[in-house]
């Protein structure tokens, strides 16, 4: 597998049609006491980073997850709604990649935040959904880690006979399988499927010895006398990089090119804020995750947020880097019985959809 190693470039500016000062002002000046985790309850003044397009009347069902990246910033500031005021945009909460797979399988979604492992599973038999990857929200590092309870356990080699909780079908699950396989422990460690909101309770009841999970559950386990022994950054070094991606159905993307162009510009602004104005972006993250501002800022350190220009490059959508990573993920999952079988030739290679990214970077 190829390991993708992008670097964070905080000074990179997007070539957007209008200055992004308005978004920064909106971020810093619109923190309302009545804000909640639902975008319909945001009452601040909203500013689109480009000229709004009222001609776009698309209805879009968009799923989000509680992951600290640009998608949460976009959701919190209602930038899609501000830039496409006549579009009908519905936000749906998903707890894990497994939930996303089920929703795509039942045709309940058009676009969703999803990990690289779950999107590959959704595109593989038996589901075989025709999905396209349209954005890289982040490259996962220490933000997903293996937390253990026993202070005497210092490495994965000490986990023989133990039980690990992880959301099946997630990027964390993929990283865990990779690490166990490399250590030769695949048949010696119990792995059980737990949603993120169930992991803490299982930990407190001593039903699991460890968990590979992400924030905010990760911090909750650390506060409950846990300590980390491995992270997704380490599994990436084994040739298994993981990403939080945004994917959409091919039918929706093909039918809505103008929506996809504006959607891409807005996502690029969310990423720009994370890289260039992290304190301001963390304000949105803190509101959406229900954590303190200081804690939200710390969460950002566990991820790398590729810029628009980086995503247009050969390492991702402009070349075969992302396609190779998705193909390698599928091949590994097939060896671990994570999928029933590989998709037909060319499916994974054709999943990255770079047309909108290419168009807005011209």
N, C-alpha and C positions, 0 to 999 in steps of 0.2 A: 504494500500500500504506500501511496505517496503521502508524506506529511506536509501539510500546508503551513507555512510559518509567516503570516503577514506581520508587519510592524505597524504600531499605532502612530499615525502622523497627525498630531494635533493641529498643525498649521495649515492643513489642506483646506481650501475653501471651495465650496460648490459654485459651479457656474450657473446660478439660478437667474431667472428673469428679473427678479427684484431683490433689493438688499434684504438681508434677514434680520435687520435691526428690529423690525416690527415684532417678529417672533420672540426675540430676546426680551423686549419690553413686555410682551404678553406673559412670558414665563415669570418674570420678576415682579410684575405688577398685579397679577391676577390670582394670587393665592387666597382663595376665599375661605372663610371659616366654615361655610356650608358645603365645601367640596367633599365628595365621597368617592367610592371606587367605581361609580357608574357615570359614564360621560354625560348622560342626560341631565345630571344634577349640577353640572358645571355652569356657573352663571357669569364668568368673566368675559371680557371683550376678547374676541378671537381674531387673529390676524393670519392670513395666508401668506406664505413666503414668496408666492408668485401671484400673478394676476388670476383671480378666481375664474372658473369657467362654469357659468350657469347653464350652458348647453348640455352638460353631462347629466343625464337623468337615470343613470344606472341604478338598479337595486342590487346591493351587495351584502351578503351574509359573511361577516368577518369574525373569526374566532381569535381570542387572545389567551395568553398564559401569563402567570405571575412571574415573569422573567425580566430582570432589570436591563432592558435594551431599548433601542429607539422606538420600537413598536408601542411600548407603554407611554413614551413621551407623546407620540402621535395621538394615541387614544386619549390621554389625559387632556391635551390641549385642543382636542377636536379639530385637528388640522385638516383631516379629510373632509369633514363637514363644512369647514370654512372655505376650503378651496373648491368644493363641488356642492354648492348650497342647494341645488335641486336634486341631488342624488339621494337615494334612500338607503342609508347605511345602518345595518344592525350589528351590534357587537355581542358576541356570545363567549362566555367564560369556559375554558377547558382546563382540567387539572393536570393532564399529562398527555404524552404522545399517543397513548392507547386510546384516550377519549377522542383525539383528533382522527385517528384511524377509523374508529366506529362512525364518527360523524360524516367523514368523507364517504364511507361505505354506504351510508343511508342517504346520500345526496342531500345532506342538511347544511353543507357549507359551500362557499365559493372560494374563500381565501382563509388561510389559517397559519398562525405561528406553529411551527412543528420542528422537532429535532431531525437531524440527518438520518438517524436510524429508523424512526417511525415513518418518515416519508418514503424511505426505501421499502419498508414492509408494506405500506399501502399500495405501492406500485407493483408489488410482487404477487404471484399467485398465493391464495385463491382470490384475493380482492382485485388485483390487477387494475387499479384505478388509473385513469389517464391524467396524471398530475404533472405540473411544471413547477420547478423551483424558480421564484421570481426575485428573491432578495436574501442576502445573508445578514441576519440580525446581529450575530456575534459568533466568534470562534471561542469555544468553551475551554477554560483553563482550570484554575483552582476553584472556580465557582461550583463545580460538581465534584464532590469528594467522598471517599469512603471513611465514615466515622465509626469508631469502635468504642465500646463501653469499658472493657477490661483494660486497666492501665498497664498491665504486663504485656499486652500485645503491641509489638513495635513494627511489625511488617506483615504483609499478606501471607507469608510463609507460616505465620503463627495462627492462621485462621482455620486450620484443618479441624473439622468437626463442628464448626460454628455455623450460625444461621444469619444470613444477610437479607435485609429487606430492601426492595428496590421496585419502582414502578416498571412493570414489564412493558416492553416496546419503546422505552425511552432511550435517550442518548446515554443516560447513566447506566441503564441495563447493558447497553452495547459496550461501554467502557469496562464494566464489571466483568462481562464475559471474556473480553479481551485479556484483562489482567489475570483472571483465573486460568485461562488457557495457557498463557505464557508461563505461569507458575506451576502448571501441572496439577491444579487443584479443582478442576471442573467437576470431578466426581466425589470430592471430599468435603465440599462446602454446601450447605443447604441454602438455596436461593428461593425466596418467596415473594410473591407479587403483592405489593402494598402501595396504595395511592399515597401521595405526599401527606395528605391530611390524616392518614391512619398510621404513619410511621412513628410519630412521636408517642402516640398512645401505646403502640406495640412495644416501643422502647421502654416506656415507664412501667409496663406490665412484665418486663423481662421476657417477652416473647421472641425477641430478636437480640442478637449480640452486636450487630452492626447494621449500617445502612449506607448505600451509595445514593446521595440525594443532593438537591440544590436548595438555594435560598427560597423562602426564609426558614424552611425546616432544618437546613444545615446548621444555622446559628442556634436554633432551638436545641438541637442535640448536643452541640458543643457546650451550651449552658447547662445541660444535664449531665455533666461530667464526662462528656465524650471527647475524643481527640482524633485527629485525622492521621491516616497512615498512607494514603494514596489519593491522587487526584486525576481528573480527566486530562490534565496537562501531561502527566506521566504516561497514560495510555496512548496519547497522541504520539509520544516518543517511541512507542512500540509499533507505530504505523497505523494507528486507528484514531485519526482526528475526528472530533465531533463538532457540530455546528448547531446553532439555533437558526433555522431557516424560516422563510415564509413561502408557502406553496399555494397554488390555486389549481382549479380544474382547467383542463385544456379548453373545454367548451366555453367557460366564462371568459377566459383570457382572450380567446380568438374572437369572441363576440363583442368585446369591449376595449378596443385599442386606446381610445382617448382616456378612458378611465384609468387604464394601466399606466399611461404616460404620466398623468397627474399623481396617481398613487405612488409611483416611483420617485417623483420629485419630492413628495411629502416625506416618504421614508428616508430619503437622502438628507432632508433637513433634520429629522430626528436623530440620525447618526451624527450629523455635523455638530449638533448641540452636545451630544455625549463627548465627542472628541475635543471640541474647542471651548465649550462652556459647561464643563461637567457639574459644577455646583448648581447651575441653573437647571440642567437636565435632571439632576438628583431631586430637585423639588417635585417634579412630576413623579419620579420613581417612588419617592417617599409617600406621596398621596395614594398612588395606586397600590402599593404593597402594604400600606398601613404601618410604616416604620418611621423612625425619626430621621430627620435630614442627614445627620452625621452617619447613621447606619447605612442609609441609602448611598452616600458617597463612597463608603467602604466597599459596598457590593460591586461597584463598577470595576474594581481592581481585578476581579476574577475573570474578566472577559476582554477580548480584543474586538473592536468594532470597525470592520473594514469600511473605508470611505467609498463614495460613489466612484471615484477614479480608480481605486484599488479593485473594486468589484468589476469594473469594465475591463481590467487587465487580464493578461493571459493566465494568471494564477487562478482565476475564478471564471466569470462568464465570458471573457474575451478569448479564452483558450480552452484547453481540455482539463484544467486543474480540478474544477468542481465536478465535472463528469467522471473523472478518474476516481475521485474520492467516493462518490456515490456508488460507482461500480464495485470498488474495493469493499465498501461497507456491505453491499449485497452478497458478495462472494463469501465474506466472513460469516454473515448471518446464516447463509445456506449451510456452511460447514458446522455451525452450532445448532442447527435445526430451529433457528430463529425465524426462518421463512420456509414455506413448504417446498419451494423451488425457485430458481432464478427466472426472471421475466425473459421474454423473447429478446433475441439479439437486437441491440440498439436502443432498448427502452431507457436504461439508466443514462446512457450517453446523451440522449435527447431530452432528458428532463430539465437541464438548465435552460431557462428562457431569458435570453439577454437582449431581446429586441428593444424593449422599453428603456433599459439602461443605456444601450448604445445610442438611442435616439436623443435622450436628454443630456448626454455628454458631448454631443457634436458641437 
